Amino acid sequence: MTCSKEGKLHEKHRQRIKKRFLTEGLDSFAEHEVLELLLFYGVPQKDTNELAHELIQKYGSLANVFEADYEDLLECKGVGPNTASLITSIPQISRFYEMNMWRYRPVLDNTAIMAEYARSIFKGRIKEAFFLISLNARNQVNYVEMIGDGALGEVVVYPSLVVKSALRHKARSVVLTHNHPGGTLRPTASDIDLTKGIIKALDTIMVPVLDHIIIAGDSYMSFLERGLLQSGKETKETK
């Protein structure tokens, strides 16, 4: 009888949380409440409030929970394969959603729009990656291709692969973009040298580089705005 009453209490609590979400959205939710709502769909018929608190306490924030390693999550009491899969899918679903919003050949004709588009590419990524955005003659996106990725703070990119991608996707111009998961927007010496090398390689097929955007969290740095795109000379960081 006790278990039945407890089960009914959990169900009523779930209904209240779901109703609150449907009527108010997530703006007024605390971190643990957002996670608790998500856990309803991975942990049926059990109280998820305590688990939500424990996960946030262990990883430090809701964002860190979403970016946690699948195997590490499985080590947490109360987290099974379905729940771990659900949690780790959130950043990728978010990234897919944002990219899908742009699916009708968005026009990247200024730095702000390029940066917004680049942010959607890197949302939820915890490792450094380098992408080539190929544009048509109207600055519409033809294709977005990952040219290189690696461990935190490391990525290897070959200019020859950039040229092949630009040719394959009939680029009339391109935008380069990569992320700095560590949080700094300052371009490294290798970032500057790589950009110069890619510009030189693409010159051979007469495809201009419109910009190179570095993404760090919600912020960005534009090589064009900093005067680094052609000169290769680093200017003082102002961000």
ABEGO torsion letter per residue (X at the ends): XAAAAAAAAAAAAAAAAAAAAAAAEAAABBAAAAAAAAAAAABBGBBAAAAAAAAAAAAGBAAAAAABBAAAAAABBGBBAAAAAAAAAAAAAAAAAAAAAAABGBBBABAAAAAAAAAAAABGBABBBBBBBBBBAAGBBABBBBABBBBBGBBBBBAAAAAAAAAAAGBABBBBBBBBAAGBABBBAAAAAAAAAAAAAAAAAGBBBABBBBBBEABBBBAAAAGAAAAGBBBBBAX
